[in-house]
């Protein structure tokens, strides 16, 4: 088990789960990346409630308590940034989605 095909499949599965959750949130979680050709399988950026910075701060605080860390966006892409490199198990994305649904 392993190899490029294996890791490509896992990256696609993780990304599909998270992008699907963003779509299903009815705009509560929303990315500025709308074209599928530019949606990353590794780093997903999004805003909460239209860029409500107080709510995003609360999200990051609560996420940290749940063990979800280092998700702050960057200067040019503020909000939330979820990185799903090869070491991230699919179960980790499911955990994140559970947290997002709770929040």
Secondary structure, 3 states (H helix, E strand, C coil): CCHHHHHHHHHHHHHHHHHHHHHHCCCCEECCCCCHHHCCCCEEEEEECCCCHHHHHHHHHHHHHCCCCCCECCCCCCCEEEECCCCCCHHHHHHHHHHHHHC
